[in-house]
Amino acid sequence: MAEDIEDLDGWTLHRLRHSALTHDAEGGTSTPMLPTRSRHASVRSLERYARPGVDAVARHVADRDPTVRHRR
């Protein structure tokens, strides 16, 4: 187990945890579920860590745009 933690290629457990939260947010995990899963006290404290990327935001917008959905 200790060997696994030492071989993180510069990633800390904290960074891995918040990377997982970002992937969850990008994947559509609901707002109430994110702080529950991460054990953050509020959504506001979670905002510092779950930062969806440009591609995820564009996908989100396109999925909710009625003109784009109509063309698919």
C-alpha positions as CSV (number, residue, x, y, z in Angstrom):
1,M,0.0,0.0,0.0
2,A,2.7,2.5,0.9
3,E,4.4,1.8,-2.4
4,D,1.3,2.8,-4.3
5,I,1.2,6.1,-2.5
6,E,4.8,6.8,-3.2
7,D,4.4,6.2,-6.9
8,L,1.9,9.0,-7.8
9,D,4.2,10.8,-10.3
10,G,4.0,14.1,-8.5
11,W,0.3,13.9,-7.7
12,T,-0.7,14.3,-4.1
13,L,-3.7,12.4,-2.7
14,H,-5.4,15.8,-2.3
15,R,-4.9,16.6,-6.0
16,L,-6.2,13.2,-7.0
17,R,-9.3,13.6,-4.8
18,H,-10.1,16.9,-6.5
19,S,-9.3,15.7,-9.9
20,A,-11.9,12.9,-9.3
21,L,-14.4,15.6,-8.3
22,T,-13.8,17.6,-11.5
23,H,-14.3,14.4,-13.5
24,D,-17.6,13.8,-11.6
25,A,-18.7,17.3,-12.3
26,E,-17.9,17.0,-16.0
27,G,-19.7,13.7,-16.1
28,G,-22.9,15.3,-14.9
29,T,-22.9,14.3,-11.2
30,S,-25.6,16.4,-9.5
31,T,-24.8,19.5,-7.5
32,P,-26.1,18.1,-4.2
33,M,-24.1,14.8,-4.7
34,L,-20.7,16.5,-5.3
35,P,-20.3,18.0,-1.8
36,T,-21.9,14.9,-0.2
37,R,-19.3,12.7,-2.0
38,S,-16.4,15.0,-1.3
39,R,-17.4,15.7,2.3
40,H,-17.2,19.5,1.7
41,A,-19.5,21.5,4.0
42,S,-21.0,23.5,1.2
43,V,-21.2,23.8,-2.6
44,R,-19.3,27.1,-2.2
45,S,-16.2,25.4,-0.7
46,L,-16.4,22.8,-3.4
47,E,-16.2,25.5,-6.2
48,R,-12.5,25.9,-5.5
49,Y,-11.9,22.3,-6.6
50,A,-14.4,21.0,-9.1
51,R,-13.5,23.0,-12.2
52,P,-14.9,21.5,-15.4
53,G,-12.8,22.1,-18.5
54,V,-13.7,24.0,-21.6
55,D,-14.7,20.8,-23.5
56,A,-17.0,19.7,-20.7
57,V,-18.7,23.1,-20.5
58,A,-19.2,23.1,-24.3
59,R,-20.6,19.6,-24.2
60,H,-23.0,20.7,-21.4
61,V,-24.2,23.7,-23.3
62,A,-24.6,21.8,-26.6
63,D,-26.6,19.0,-24.9
64,R,-29.0,21.6,-23.6
65,D,-29.3,23.8,-26.7
66,P,-32.6,22.9,-28.4
67,T,-31.3,23.8,-31.9
68,V,-28.3,21.5,-31.5
69,R,-30.4,18.7,-30.1
70,H,-32.8,19.0,-33.0
71,R,-30.0,18.6,-35.6
72,R,-28.7,15.4,-34.1
